Amino acid sequence: MQGEPSDASSGDGQVTLRIAGAVAHIQFDRPWARNAMTWAMYDGFAAACTAINGNSRVRVAVPPRRRRQGFCRGHRHRAVP
């Protein structure tokens, strides 16, 4: 995953992990819903965290802000059974 984006989730929204040196960048990509998390995105976030934890060179993980909306609005309540 070094230096290249890789999808850690699929479905309604995505979580992308990019590692550049000692910095891991986690991107939530569901802007039409202000990045409200879906179950698939939670799975993708967990996979990204596992990948970061397994990389001894990573020292910091950064969840970047998208515009003025922040990085995540919360949970998509309609997804809750």
TAPE-V401622 format. One record per residue. N is the residue number from 0. RES is the residue in one small letter. SS is DSSP state (h for helix, s for strand, l for the rest). PHI is phi in degrees with one decimal (NA if undefined). OMEGA is omega in radians with two decimals (none if undefined). Layout:
BEGIN
N & RES & SS & PHI & OMEGA
N & RES & SS & PHI & OMEGA
END
This chain:
BEGIN
0 & m & l & NA & -3.08
1 & q & s & -56.1 & 3.02
2 & g & l & 74.8 & -3.13
3 & e & l & -120.7 & 3.04
4 & p & l & -66.2 & 3.04
5 & s & s & -143.7 & -3.13
6 & d & s & -73.3 & 3.08
7 & a & l & -112.1 & -3.12
8 & s & l & -160.0 & 3.03
9 & s & l & -143.4 & -3.14
10 & g & l & 96.4 & -3.07
11 & d & l & -80.4 & -3.07
12 & g & l & 99.0 & -3.13
13 & q & s & -138.8 & 2.99
14 & v & s & -118.8 & -3.13
15 & t & s & -118.5 & 3.11
16 & l & s & -115.2 & 3.04
17 & r & s & -130.9 & 3.14
18 & i & s & -111.4 & 3.10
19 & a & s & -127.7 & -3.11
20 & g & l & 66.1 & -3.11
21 & a & l & -94.0 & -3.07
22 & v & s & -116.4 & 3.04
23 & a & s & -104.9 & 3.11
24 & h & s & -109.3 & 3.10
25 & i & s & -107.4 & -3.12
26 & q & s & -118.5 & 2.98
27 & f & s & -91.9 & -3.04
28 & d & s & -122.7 & 3.04
29 & r & l & -152.2 & -2.98
30 & p & h & -63.9 & -3.14
31 & w & h & -65.4 & 3.10
32 & a & h & -119.9 & -3.11
33 & r & l & 52.9 & 3.09
34 & n & l & 62.7 & 3.03
35 & a & l & -59.3 & -3.02
36 & m & s & -75.2 & 2.99
37 & t & l & -109.8 & 3.12
38 & w & h & -60.5 & 3.10
39 & a & h & -62.7 & 3.12
40 & m & h & -69.9 & 3.05
41 & y & h & -60.9 & 3.09
42 & d & h & -61.8 & 3.12
43 & g & h & -64.9 & 3.11
44 & f & h & -65.8 & 3.10
45 & a & h & -62.6 & 3.11
46 & a & h & -64.8 & 3.10
47 & a & h & -63.9 & 3.12
48 & c & h & -64.4 & 3.10
49 & t & h & -64.0 & 3.11
50 & a & h & -64.0 & 3.11
51 & i & h & -64.6 & -3.13
52 & n & h & -61.9 & -3.13
53 & g & l & -84.1 & -3.12
54 & n & l & -106.5 & -3.05
55 & s & l & -69.2 & 3.13
56 & r & l & -83.5 & -3.12
57 & v & l & -74.6 & 3.14
58 & r & l & -112.7 & -3.11
59 & v & s & -150.0 & 3.05
60 & a & s & -115.1 & -3.06
61 & v & s & -117.9 & 2.98
62 & p & s & -91.1 & -3.03
63 & p & l & -70.4 & 3.05
64 & r & l & -80.5 & 3.03
65 & r & l & -108.1 & 3.13
66 & r & l & 55.3 & -3.12
67 & r & l & -101.2 & -3.05
68 & q & l & -87.3 & -3.05
69 & g & l & 83.2 & -3.05
70 & f & l & -96.2 & -3.13
71 & c & l & -161.7 & -3.11
72 & r & l & -81.5 & -3.10
73 & g & l & 141.8 & -3.09
74 & h & s & -105.7 & 3.06
75 & r & l & -78.3 & -3.00
76 & h & h & -62.1 & 3.11
77 & r & h & -66.6 & 3.13
78 & a & h & -80.7 & -3.11
79 & v & l & -77.3 & -3.14
80 & p & l & -68.1 & none
END
